[in-house]
Amino acid sequence: MKYRTLLFGEGLFETILWRGRTKKLLRHFKRIKNSAEFFQIPCPTYEEFCNNIEEKTKGRKNLYVKFCLFSKGKDIYFSYPEESEAFIIVKDYKPDLTPKKLFISNIKRHSKNPVIYHKTMNYLANILVKREAISKSFDDAIILNEWDEITECSSSNILIVKGDSLKTPARECGLLSGTTLQILLDKSVVKEERIKTEDLYNASAVFILNSLTGALPVFQVMDKKYPVDNEILKYLNSQINEENQP
């Protein structure tokens, strides 16, 4: 039995701020389960998922946990997976909560690529985007699609303040809908919309968010600077943290 993840990048992962069996953890499981069904990778049950993490974390909380689901099977590239194996990385974690500076990447993605809608072990495009941003002295980069619409950053979703509303790029633009973003969408805190670069430049404030940091303010995109709206930031994180409690 070969590791198809190693041979072809056929595997999934979730990056989790471990705080026990929270509502947020269940969101992570549901997403990896949905993706496993899409790629036909055998998936553990929720109980197995939790037990695997708890064995590694040994009662500690507020840890970085990366839950990987490796695909196993034949070494013929188009074959279907036959088995899976969980692999878990656990680290101490201190988040960097400083405001961020974003670049607009020269690397684009196509909205019809089905792989981008899942958190797969094939992360090379995201790595190139992040490296490009760092090489130009930015913290991260915004990825555009084939219509020059905004999708997301290399490892976070993006929100803009447009008028009196919080907007985020529509999923069909070509992005991975994060578990943190989904909390805000489910609560109707944020609305989806197709967002162009001119909308971004005309926004009164910009935020990024992911599972490890929650919402973070953006103080600059390319040469455009934004104020840090601490009131909105506090509100966003209060909504997110409701699901992070055991």
Sine and cosine of phi, psi and omega as CSV:
sin_phi,cos_phi,sin_psi,cos_psi,sin_omega,cos_omega
0.00,0.00,0.85,-0.53,-0.07,-1.00
-0.99,-0.11,0.46,-0.89,0.12,-0.99
-0.99,0.16,0.98,-0.19,0.01,-1.00
-0.93,0.38,-0.40,0.91,0.08,-1.00
-0.89,0.45,-0.69,0.72,0.01,-1.00
-0.93,0.37,-0.65,0.76,-0.09,-1.00
-0.98,0.21,-0.61,0.79,-0.17,-0.98
-0.76,-0.65,0.01,1.00,-0.05,-1.00
0.96,0.27,0.29,0.96,-0.03,-1.00
-1.00,0.07,1.00,-0.03,-0.01,-1.00
-0.17,-0.99,0.19,-0.98,-0.09,-1.00
-0.75,-0.66,0.34,-0.94,0.12,-0.99
-0.46,-0.89,0.36,-0.93,0.12,-0.99
-0.76,-0.65,0.72,-0.69,0.09,-1.00
-0.97,-0.22,0.85,-0.52,-0.23,-0.97
-0.79,-0.61,0.70,-0.71,0.24,-0.97
-1.00,0.04,0.97,-0.22,-0.19,-0.98
-0.96,0.27,0.89,-0.45,0.07,-1.00
-0.75,-0.66,0.39,0.92,-0.01,-1.00
0.99,-0.11,-0.27,-0.96,-0.06,-1.00
-0.99,0.11,0.98,0.18,-0.03,-1.00
-0.99,-0.13,0.13,-0.99,0.12,-0.99
-0.88,0.47,-0.57,0.82,0.00,-1.00
-0.91,0.41,-0.62,0.78,0.02,-1.00
-0.88,0.48,-0.64,0.77,0.02,-1.00
-0.89,0.46,-0.59,0.81,0.08,-1.00
-0.88,0.48,-0.67,0.74,0.03,-1.00
-0.87,0.49,-0.70,0.71,-0.01,-1.00
-0.90,0.45,-0.71,0.71,-0.03,-1.00
-0.88,0.48,-0.59,0.81,0.01,-1.00
-0.93,0.36,-0.71,0.71,-0.02,-1.00
-0.93,0.37,-0.55,0.83,0.04,-1.00
-0.91,0.41,-0.68,0.73,0.03,-1.00
-0.88,0.47,-0.68,0.74,0.02,-1.00
-0.93,0.37,-0.61,0.79,0.04,-1.00
-0.88,0.48,-0.65,0.76,0.05,-1.00
-0.91,0.42,-0.63,0.77,0.00,-1.00
-0.89,0.46,-0.70,0.72,-0.03,-1.00
-1.00,-0.02,-0.01,1.00,0.01,-1.00
0.88,0.48,0.66,0.75,0.10,-1.00
-0.99,-0.13,0.81,-0.58,0.05,-1.00
-0.82,0.57,0.71,-0.70,-0.11,-0.99
-0.87,-0.49,0.65,-0.76,0.08,-1.00
-0.92,0.38,0.26,-0.97,0.12,-0.99
-0.97,0.25,0.20,-0.98,0.04,-1.00
-0.87,0.48,-0.64,0.77,0.01,-1.00
-0.89,0.45,-0.68,0.73,0.03,-1.00
-0.90,0.43,-0.66,0.75,0.04,-1.00
-0.84,0.55,-0.77,0.64,0.00,-1.00
-0.91,0.42,-0.71,0.71,-0.03,-1.00
-0.87,0.49,-0.65,0.76,0.01,-1.00
-0.86,0.50,-0.68,0.73,0.00,-1.00
-0.94,0.33,-0.68,0.73,-0.04,-1.00
-0.90,0.44,-0.55,0.83,0.05,-1.00
-0.90,0.44,-0.54,0.84,-0.02,-1.00
-1.00,0.10,-0.57,0.82,-0.09,-1.00
-1.00,0.10,-0.38,0.92,0.12,-0.99
0.79,0.61,0.72,0.69,0.09,-1.00
0.99,0.11,-0.10,0.99,0.02,-1.00
-0.99,0.14,0.42,-0.91,-0.03,-1.00
-0.79,-0.61,0.12,-0.99,0.00,-1.00
0.83,0.56,0.71,0.71,0.01,-1.00
-0.94,-0.35,0.43,-0.90,0.20,-0.98
-0.98,0.20,0.84,-0.54,0.06,-1.00
-0.81,-0.59,0.80,-0.59,0.12,-0.99
-0.92,-0.39,0.93,-0.36,0.01,-1.00
-0.99,-0.11,0.91,-0.41,-0.01,-1.00
-0.96,-0.28,0.66,-0.75,0.09,-1.00
-0.90,-0.43,0.98,-0.21,-0.02,-1.00
-0.99,0.13,0.65,-0.76,0.06,-1.00
-1.00,-0.06,0.66,-0.75,0.01,-1.00
-0.75,-0.66,0.54,-0.84,0.02,-1.00
0.24,-0.97,-0.49,-0.87,-0.01,-1.00
-0.96,0.29,0.38,-0.92,0.00,-1.00
-1.00,-0.02,0.30,0.95,0.15,-0.99
-1.00,0.05,0.82,-0.57,-0.24,-0.97
-0.86,0.51,-0.54,0.84,-0.07,-1.00
-1.00,-0.05,0.03,1.00,0.04,-1.00
-0.92,0.39,0.38,-0.93,0.05,-1.00
-1.00,0.03,0.49,-0.87,0.06,-1.00
-0.88,0.47,0.53,-0.85,0.04,-1.00
-0.93,-0.37,-0.50,0.87,-0.01,-1.00
-0.60,-0.80,0.16,-0.99,0.13,-0.99
-0.65,-0.76,0.29,-0.96,0.01,-1.00
-0.60,-0.80,0.75,-0.66,0.04,-1.00
-0.99,0.13,0.67,-0.74,0.09,-1.00
-0.71,-0.70,0.81,-0.58,-0.16,-0.99
-0.83,-0.56,0.75,-0.66,0.08,-1.00
-0.94,-0.33,0.75,-0.66,0.01,-1.00
-0.81,-0.59,0.75,-0.66,0.02,-1.00
-0.62,-0.78,0.46,-0.89,0.22,-0.98
-0.90,0.43,0.50,-0.86,-0.12,-0.99
-0.61,-0.80,0.79,-0.62,0.12,-0.99
-0.83,-0.56,0.96,-0.29,-0.11,-0.99
-0.93,0.36,0.56,-0.83,0.13,-0.99
-1.00,-0.02,0.96,-0.29,-0.11,-0.99
-0.97,-0.23,0.30,0.95,0.00,-1.00
-0.97,0.26,0.48,-0.88,0.06,-1.00
-0.84,0.54,0.50,-0.86,-0.16,-0.99
-0.92,-0.38,0.38,-0.92,0.02,-1.00
-0.87,-0.49,0.84,-0.54,-0.13,-0.99
-0.91,-0.41,0.55,-0.84,0.06,-1.00
-0.94,-0.35,0.49,-0.87,0.13,-0.99
-1.00,-0.07,0.90,-0.43,-0.14,-0.99
-0.93,0.38,0.52,-0.85,0.14,-0.99
-0.99,0.12,-0.17,0.99,0.02,-1.00
-1.00,-0.01,0.85,-0.52,-0.04,-1.00
-0.96,-0.29,0.19,-0.98,0.09,-1.00
-0.74,-0.67,0.37,-0.93,0.00,-1.00
-0.97,-0.23,0.77,-0.63,-0.11,-0.99
-0.91,0.41,-0.30,0.95,-0.02,-1.00
-1.00,-0.01,-0.01,1.00,0.06,-1.00
-0.97,0.26,0.92,-0.39,-0.09,-1.00
-0.93,0.38,-0.38,0.92,-0.09,-1.00
-0.92,0.39,-0.55,0.84,-0.09,-1.00
-0.92,0.38,-0.25,0.97,0.00,-1.00
-1.00,0.04,0.10,0.99,-0.01,-1.00
-0.73,-0.68,0.48,-0.88,-0.02,-1.00
-1.00,-0.01,1.00,0.07,-0.11,-0.99
-0.99,-0.13,0.25,-0.97,0.04,-1.00
-0.96,0.28,-0.13,0.99,0.09,-1.00
-1.00,0.03,1.00,0.00,-0.15,-0.99
-0.93,-0.36,0.29,0.96,-0.14,-0.99
-0.89,0.46,-0.65,0.76,0.00,-1.00
-0.89,0.46,-0.66,0.75,0.02,-1.00
-0.90,0.43,-0.64,0.77,0.03,-1.00
-0.88,0.47,-0.70,0.72,0.01,-1.00
-0.89,0.45,-0.64,0.77,0.03,-1.00
-0.89,0.46,-0.73,0.68,-0.01,-1.00
-0.90,0.44,-0.69,0.73,0.01,-1.00
-0.89,0.46,-0.64,0.77,0.02,-1.00
-0.87,0.49,-0.70,0.71,-0.01,-1.00
-0.89,0.45,-0.74,0.67,-0.03,-1.00
-0.89,0.46,-0.62,0.79,-0.01,-1.00
-0.90,0.44,-0.36,0.93,0.01,-1.00
-0.96,-0.28,0.27,0.96,0.06,-1.00
0.93,0.37,0.54,0.84,0.12,-0.99
-0.93,-0.36,0.30,-0.95,0.01,-1.00
-0.98,0.18,-0.58,0.82,-0.03,-1.00
-0.30,-0.95,0.03,-1.00,-0.04,-1.00
-0.74,-0.68,0.51,-0.86,0.08,-1.00
-1.00,-0.03,0.72,-0.69,-0.02,-1.00
-0.98,-0.19,0.75,-0.67,0.06,-1.00
-0.98,-0.18,0.39,-0.92,0.08,-1.00
-0.99,-0.12,-0.19,-0.98,-0.08,-1.00
-0.92,0.39,-0.29,0.96,0.04,-1.00
-0.98,-0.22,0.24,0.97,-0.06,-1.00
0.86,0.51,0.53,0.85,0.14,-0.99
-1.00,-0.03,0.51,-0.86,0.01,-1.00
-0.96,0.28,0.66,-0.75,0.07,-1.00
-0.92,-0.39,-0.94,0.34,-0.05,-1.00
-0.24,-0.97,-0.06,-1.00,0.13,-0.99
-0.99,-0.14,-0.09,-1.00,-0.09,-1.00
-0.91,0.40,-0.49,0.87,0.00,-1.00
-0.55,-0.83,0.48,0.88,0.01,-1.00
-0.39,-0.92,0.41,-0.91,0.15,-0.99
-1.00,0.06,0.24,-0.97,-0.07,-1.00
-0.78,-0.62,0.60,-0.80,0.05,-1.00
-0.80,-0.60,0.55,-0.83,0.14,-0.99
-0.79,-0.61,0.47,-0.88,0.14,-0.99
-1.00,-0.07,0.90,-0.43,-0.04,-1.00
-0.85,-0.53,0.96,-0.28,-0.11,-0.99
0.92,0.39,-0.84,-0.55,0.02,-1.00
-0.98,-0.19,0.21,0.98,-0.12,-0.99
-0.85,-0.53,0.42,-0.91,0.15,-0.99
-0.99,-0.15,0.82,-0.58,-0.04,-1.00
-0.87,-0.50,0.52,-0.86,0.10,-1.00
-0.70,-0.72,0.51,-0.86,-0.01,-1.00
-0.84,0.55,0.68,-0.74,0.05,-1.00
-0.88,0.47,0.62,-0.79,-0.09,-1.00
-0.84,0.54,-0.60,0.80,-0.05,-1.00
-0.93,0.37,-0.11,0.99,0.10,-1.00
-0.94,0.34,-0.36,0.93,0.05,-1.00
0.90,-0.44,0.93,0.38,-0.04,-1.00
-0.50,-0.86,0.34,-0.94,0.12,-0.99
-1.00,0.03,0.90,-0.44,0.01,-1.00
-0.97,0.24,0.94,-0.33,-0.07,-1.00
-0.94,0.35,0.40,-0.92,0.02,-1.00
-0.91,0.42,-0.55,0.84,0.04,-1.00
-0.94,0.35,-0.71,0.71,0.07,-1.00
-0.86,0.51,-0.64,0.77,-0.06,-1.00
-0.89,0.45,-0.54,0.84,0.08,-1.00
-0.86,0.52,-0.74,0.67,-0.03,-1.00
-0.92,0.38,-0.58,0.81,0.06,-1.00
-0.92,0.38,-0.68,0.73,-0.01,-1.00
-0.90,0.43,-0.52,0.86,0.01,-1.00
-1.00,0.03,0.04,1.00,-0.02,-1.00
0.87,0.49,0.46,0.89,0.09,-1.00
-0.97,0.25,-0.55,0.83,-0.06,-1.00
-0.81,-0.59,0.57,-0.82,0.05,-1.00
-0.90,-0.43,0.59,-0.81,0.05,-1.00
-0.99,0.12,0.59,-0.81,-0.01,-1.00
-0.31,-0.95,0.51,-0.86,0.13,-0.99
-0.96,0.29,0.83,-0.55,-0.12,-0.99
-0.87,-0.50,0.81,-0.58,0.05,-1.00
-0.99,-0.12,0.18,-0.98,-0.01,-1.00
-0.89,0.46,-0.54,0.84,0.02,-1.00
-0.91,0.41,-0.54,0.84,0.09,-1.00
-0.91,0.41,-0.62,0.78,0.02,-1.00
-0.90,0.44,-0.72,0.69,-0.03,-1.00
-0.93,0.37,-0.45,0.89,0.01,-1.00
-1.00,0.01,-0.07,1.00,-0.01,-1.00
-0.92,0.39,0.50,-0.87,0.04,-1.00
-1.00,0.05,-0.32,0.95,0.08,-1.00
-0.34,-0.94,0.42,-0.91,-0.02,-1.00
-0.70,-0.71,0.61,-0.79,0.03,-1.00
-0.70,-0.72,0.46,-0.89,0.21,-0.98
-0.86,-0.50,0.35,-0.94,0.01,-1.00
-0.45,-0.89,0.56,-0.83,0.15,-0.99
-0.47,-0.88,-0.03,-1.00,-0.13,-0.99
-0.93,0.36,-0.48,0.88,-0.08,-1.00
-1.00,0.09,-0.58,0.81,-0.12,-0.99
-0.96,-0.27,-0.27,0.96,-0.20,-0.98
0.95,0.31,-0.55,-0.84,0.01,-1.00
-1.00,0.04,0.67,-0.75,0.06,-1.00
-0.77,-0.64,0.58,-0.81,0.04,-1.00
-0.98,0.19,0.51,-0.86,0.12,-0.99
-0.95,-0.31,0.81,-0.59,-0.01,-1.00
-0.99,-0.17,-0.21,0.98,0.00,-1.00
-0.38,-0.92,0.66,-0.75,0.19,-0.98
-0.81,-0.59,0.88,-0.47,-0.13,-0.99
0.81,0.59,-0.87,-0.48,0.00,-1.00
-0.98,-0.20,0.09,1.00,-0.01,-1.00
-1.00,-0.02,0.79,-0.61,-0.01,-1.00
-0.95,-0.30,0.53,-0.85,-0.05,-1.00
-0.80,-0.61,0.53,-0.85,0.14,-0.99
-0.96,0.29,0.45,-0.89,0.09,-1.00
-1.00,-0.01,0.92,-0.38,-0.02,-1.00
-1.00,-0.03,1.00,-0.06,-0.07,-1.00
-0.93,0.37,-0.45,0.89,0.02,-1.00
-0.92,0.39,-0.72,0.69,0.05,-1.00
-0.91,0.41,-0.65,0.76,0.01,-1.00
-0.85,0.53,-0.72,0.69,0.00,-1.00
-0.89,0.46,-0.66,0.75,0.01,-1.00
-0.90,0.45,-0.72,0.70,0.00,-1.00
-0.86,0.51,-0.74,0.68,-0.05,-1.00
-0.94,0.35,-0.49,0.87,0.08,-1.00
-0.92,0.40,-0.61,0.79,0.04,-1.00
-0.93,0.37,-0.65,0.76,-0.01,-1.00
-0.92,0.38,-0.69,0.72,-0.13,-0.99
-0.94,0.33,-0.27,0.96,0.05,-1.00
-0.86,0.51,-0.53,0.85,-0.03,-1.00
-1.00,-0.06,-0.02,1.00,0.01,-1.00
-1.00,-0.06,0.01,1.00,0.00,-1.00
-1.00,0.04,0.62,-0.78,0.01,-1.00
-0.88,0.48,0.00,0.00,0.00,0.00
